[in-house]
Amino acid sequence: LSLSLSLSLSLSPPFPRALVLEFHSLLARFAECHPRGHLVLLIDGADCVQTHNKQRASDWIPETVPHRVTLVLSVMEDSPLHRALAARRGVVTVRLGPLDPLDRSEIVRRRLAVFGKRLEESPFNNQ
């Protein structure tokens, strides 16, 4: 949320230091306030996060993550962020291949169903 606000408000690049520190502080506070809990934060397309002037940004990703906090970041293989994260100690990399066509179709069908729509799959209607 804070990152989204920063981007939409065109705050100074890459991200205002105070905003980055607040994000890191929130992660630490969760670990302190929830001694039996575990926070898993999923960020899809982390290598696509950009500043207001379209520069890639990764300074918001903490060097170390508090105990009981797990960051799961999806990035494109061999992107600069992927290479930087792979060089860090303690980072676990899991390579995921593309979804097969049947799985992709099922995801699209379910998403369209939420809006009362459906996927036309006849061979004569190439969408």
Backbone bond lengths (Angstrom), bond angles and torsions (degrees), N, CA, C in turn:
res aa  C-N    CA-C-N  psi(-1)  N-CA   C-N-CA  omega(-1)  CA-C   N-CA-C  phi
1 L - - - 1.451 - - 1.519 110.12 -
2 S 1.329 116.41 -47.95 1.459 119.80 179.88 1.514 111.00 -61.99
3 L 1.343 116.80 -39.83 1.459 120.06 179.33 1.518 110.33 -65.40
4 S 1.315 116.93 -40.51 1.455 121.11 179.11 1.523 110.73 -63.30
5 L 1.319 116.77 -43.35 1.463 120.42 177.35 1.514 111.29 -61.97
6 S 1.318 116.28 -42.90 1.456 120.33 179.46 1.518 110.72 -59.41
7 L 1.329 116.44 -44.15 1.461 120.30 -179.63 1.523 111.20 -66.11
8 S 1.326 117.04 -44.44 1.458 119.74 -176.60 1.526 112.44 -70.99
9 L 1.322 117.27 -26.29 1.463 120.54 179.36 1.518 112.75 -91.29
10 S 1.330 116.88 1.22 1.469 122.42 179.51 1.524 112.09 53.90
11 L 1.317 116.25 48.24 1.454 120.59 177.71 1.518 109.51 -74.16
12 S 1.315 116.96 163.63 1.462 121.09 -171.88 1.523 112.44 -58.44
13 P 1.342 116.62 142.06 1.463 121.37 -176.65 1.503 112.38 -76.31
14 P 1.355 117.98 162.65 1.445 123.62 -15.68 1.516 111.11 -66.91
15 F 1.303 118.29 -46.22 1.453 122.45 168.38 1.514 105.90 -144.14
16 P 1.324 117.27 147.09 1.463 117.83 177.39 1.527 109.85 -56.23
17 R 1.313 116.43 134.52 1.468 121.15 -176.85 1.528 110.95 -55.04
18 A 1.332 116.93 -38.35 1.465 120.16 -179.54 1.529 111.09 -62.60
19 L 1.322 117.16 -36.20 1.461 121.10 179.39 1.527 110.91 -68.53
20 V 1.324 116.38 -42.22 1.469 120.98 177.54 1.523 109.93 -62.71
21 L 1.330 116.58 -45.35 1.466 120.29 179.27 1.525 111.37 -63.10
22 E 1.325 117.33 -36.74 1.466 120.92 178.25 1.528 110.67 -65.22
23 F 1.325 117.46 -41.40 1.463 121.03 177.19 1.523 110.22 -60.82
24 H 1.319 116.69 -47.48 1.470 121.03 178.73 1.528 110.42 -62.04
25 S 1.326 116.39 -39.07 1.461 121.14 179.45 1.533 111.21 -65.72
26 L 1.320 117.19 -39.41 1.467 120.61 178.10 1.523 111.26 -61.35
27 L 1.322 116.28 -40.42 1.465 119.61 177.81 1.527 110.52 -62.86
28 A 1.333 116.18 -44.63 1.467 120.51 -179.96 1.528 111.18 -65.40
29 R 1.332 116.85 -40.93 1.459 120.31 -179.86 1.522 111.64 -64.80
30 F 1.323 116.99 -36.42 1.463 118.84 176.64 1.518 109.66 -58.66
31 A 1.329 115.88 -48.32 1.467 120.43 -177.98 1.525 111.09 -60.23
32 E 1.329 117.29 -37.42 1.471 121.19 179.94 1.525 111.63 -72.66
33 C 1.320 117.01 -42.02 1.467 121.33 -173.57 1.526 113.91 -82.27
34 H 1.319 117.16 -16.59 1.461 121.01 -177.78 1.526 109.28 -128.04
35 P 1.338 116.57 72.01 1.465 119.88 -173.81 1.527 114.53 -62.38
36 R 1.318 117.63 -18.76 1.466 119.47 178.86 1.522 112.23 -108.86
37 G 1.317 116.55 -4.01 1.458 120.33 -178.15 1.517 111.82 -90.81
38 H 1.310 115.00 173.22 1.461 121.42 176.37 1.523 106.97 -143.86
39 L 1.311 116.33 125.94 1.457 122.40 178.62 1.518 108.83 -99.33
40 V 1.324 115.81 125.26 1.463 121.21 173.48 1.525 105.82 -115.53
41 L 1.314 115.86 115.40 1.457 122.06 -178.03 1.523 108.36 -107.96
42 L 1.336 116.20 115.62 1.462 122.17 -178.71 1.522 109.19 -99.29
43 I 1.323 116.10 126.51 1.463 120.73 178.50 1.521 107.88 -127.26
44 D 1.310 115.24 107.24 1.463 121.28 -179.18 1.526 109.21 -84.27
45 G 1.322 116.49 135.30 1.461 120.79 178.06 1.515 113.18 70.22
46 A 1.323 117.17 37.17 1.467 120.59 -177.77 1.520 112.08 -59.33
47 D 1.323 117.00 -27.45 1.462 120.05 179.20 1.527 112.00 -77.81
48 C 1.317 117.78 -3.58 1.467 121.58 178.83 1.523 112.69 -101.19
49 V 1.332 117.87 -2.97 1.462 120.43 179.09 1.522 108.04 -62.81
50 Q 1.324 115.57 127.98 1.459 121.22 -176.89 1.516 110.59 -127.65
51 T 1.316 114.59 157.35 1.457 120.77 172.36 1.522 108.11 -81.56
52 H 1.316 116.03 176.96 1.466 119.61 -179.03 1.524 112.38 -63.78
53 N 1.329 118.41 -20.70 1.468 120.02 178.13 1.531 111.86 -103.77
54 K 1.341 115.46 27.80 1.465 123.97 171.12 1.529 115.31 67.78
55 Q 1.326 118.18 22.17 1.459 121.01 174.67 1.526 108.54 -91.85
56 R 1.325 115.79 142.50 1.466 120.07 176.95 1.525 108.58 -66.74
57 A 1.321 116.11 145.53 1.460 120.17 -178.34 1.521 109.97 -135.35
58 S 1.317 116.01 135.73 1.463 119.88 177.11 1.523 111.50 -137.13
59 D 1.330 117.34 5.65 1.461 119.46 -177.02 1.523 113.01 -68.46
60 W 1.309 117.85 -12.18 1.458 121.61 179.12 1.526 112.22 -79.61
61 I 1.331 117.38 -14.93 1.467 121.14 -179.62 1.524 108.28 -81.62
62 P 1.336 118.13 118.86 1.466 119.71 -177.37 1.529 112.29 -66.84
63 E 1.326 115.53 147.95 1.469 120.81 176.44 1.523 110.42 -64.93
64 T 1.325 116.40 -41.30 1.462 121.48 176.24 1.526 108.08 -127.05
65 V 1.308 115.23 146.48 1.459 121.37 -178.36 1.519 107.76 -109.38
66 P 1.345 117.47 137.04 1.465 119.79 -179.65 1.529 112.52 -58.73
67 H 1.317 114.66 155.14 1.463 121.63 174.96 1.525 108.38 -57.98
68 R 1.316 118.44 141.12 1.462 125.86 -178.92 1.529 112.94 71.63
69 V 1.326 116.54 16.81 1.462 121.47 172.90 1.525 107.05 -125.92
70 T 1.314 116.21 130.69 1.458 121.46 177.66 1.521 108.62 -124.66
71 L 1.317 116.32 125.64 1.460 121.50 173.58 1.521 107.72 -99.24
72 V 1.313 116.34 126.50 1.459 121.47 175.02 1.523 105.80 -115.02
73 L 1.320 115.72 114.11 1.459 121.17 -177.03 1.518 109.29 -114.83
74 S 1.306 116.96 131.28 1.464 118.40 172.08 1.520 107.28 -98.12
75 V 1.316 114.97 132.89 1.467 121.73 179.08 1.522 108.08 -140.69
76 M 1.303 115.96 157.89 1.463 120.33 175.18 1.523 108.46 -74.28
77 E 1.320 114.95 138.08 1.455 120.15 179.07 1.528 109.18 -60.32
78 D 1.316 115.64 137.40 1.466 124.08 179.67 1.522 114.17 68.52
79 S 1.332 118.40 13.64 1.463 120.00 171.48 1.529 107.23 -73.54
80 P 1.330 118.58 159.85 1.467 119.81 177.80 1.534 112.61 -54.82
81 L 1.340 117.24 -39.49 1.464 119.43 179.40 1.522 110.62 -67.71
82 H 1.317 117.95 -40.05 1.466 121.04 177.21 1.523 110.26 -57.72
83 R 1.320 117.01 -46.97 1.469 120.48 -179.61 1.530 111.07 -64.37
84 A 1.326 116.78 -41.19 1.468 120.11 -179.77 1.525 111.14 -65.20
85 L 1.323 116.95 -43.37 1.466 120.10 -179.84 1.523 111.40 -68.92
86 A 1.326 117.10 -37.66 1.467 120.66 -179.93 1.525 111.45 -63.41
87 A 1.326 117.13 -26.00 1.465 120.96 -179.86 1.530 112.13 -80.66
88 R 1.328 117.78 -13.61 1.464 120.86 -179.40 1.519 110.73 -76.81
89 R 1.327 114.89 148.89 1.466 120.49 175.21 1.524 109.12 -75.37
90 G 1.318 115.34 142.46 1.459 120.22 174.82 1.521 115.06 83.13
91 V 1.321 117.65 0.31 1.460 120.24 179.16 1.526 108.80 -86.37
92 V 1.312 115.56 130.26 1.462 121.25 177.49 1.526 107.34 -102.71
93 T 1.315 116.35 126.23 1.462 121.44 -179.99 1.522 109.38 -107.12
94 V 1.316 115.36 130.86 1.457 121.54 176.54 1.523 106.67 -124.17
95 R 1.320 115.80 118.58 1.465 119.94 -179.61 1.525 108.80 -87.93
96 L 1.322 115.18 125.56 1.461 121.15 177.54 1.517 108.60 -113.67
97 G 1.307 116.28 129.26 1.455 120.69 176.54 1.516 110.43 -80.56
98 P 1.317 116.08 177.18 1.469 119.16 178.72 1.526 110.86 -70.14
99 L 1.314 115.39 155.59 1.464 120.50 175.46 1.518 109.13 -70.19
100 D 1.321 115.86 146.35 1.463 117.31 176.38 1.534 108.33 -75.59
101 P 1.322 117.39 160.25 1.472 120.86 -175.27 1.529 114.30 -55.52
102 L 1.331 118.30 -37.04 1.470 119.94 179.49 1.523 111.46 -65.07
103 D 1.334 117.16 -41.70 1.466 120.35 178.13 1.528 110.91 -65.70
104 R 1.329 116.86 -41.18 1.470 120.03 178.42 1.521 110.38 -61.21
105 S 1.330 116.57 -44.50 1.467 120.40 179.28 1.522 111.20 -61.18
106 E 1.326 116.59 -41.14 1.468 120.62 -179.93 1.526 110.94 -63.79
107 I 1.310 117.39 -41.55 1.470 120.87 178.40 1.523 109.97 -62.60
108 V 1.326 116.82 -45.22 1.468 120.73 179.50 1.526 110.07 -63.53
109 R 1.338 117.76 -44.09 1.465 121.11 179.14 1.528 111.20 -57.69
110 R 1.325 116.29 -47.89 1.475 119.81 -178.48 1.522 111.69 -65.16
111 R 1.318 116.62 -38.98 1.470 119.69 -179.74 1.530 110.07 -66.95
112 L 1.317 117.13 -43.63 1.462 120.56 178.29 1.524 111.41 -63.86
113 A 1.337 117.10 -36.48 1.467 121.40 -179.35 1.520 111.66 -60.69
114 V 1.312 116.96 -31.76 1.469 120.69 177.76 1.528 110.14 -57.71
115 F 1.334 116.50 -32.26 1.461 121.74 -177.75 1.531 112.48 -102.17
116 G 1.350 116.05 13.49 1.452 120.21 178.95 1.521 113.35 71.20
117 K 1.300 117.16 23.98 1.467 121.73 -179.39 1.522 108.83 -114.83
118 R 1.330 115.69 167.58 1.455 118.68 176.55 1.522 110.16 -143.01
119 L 1.318 115.10 159.05 1.456 123.12 -178.41 1.519 109.27 -86.62
120 E 1.320 116.85 124.89 1.470 121.55 175.99 1.518 107.15 -84.97
121 E 1.327 116.07 115.71 1.459 120.09 -173.07 1.519 113.76 -113.42
122 S 1.312 117.97 17.69 1.465 118.78 179.16 1.528 109.49 -70.21
123 P 1.336 117.63 147.94 1.464 120.01 -177.94 1.524 112.99 -65.57
124 F 1.333 117.82 -15.77 1.459 120.94 -179.29 1.523 112.50 -90.90
125 N 1.316 116.96 -5.48 1.463 121.21 179.89 1.517 107.92 -119.64
126 N 1.299 117.48 80.01 1.461 122.75 -176.42 1.519 110.10 -78.31
127 Q 1.317 115.46 101.75 1.456 120.05 -179.36 1.495 109.47 -90.45
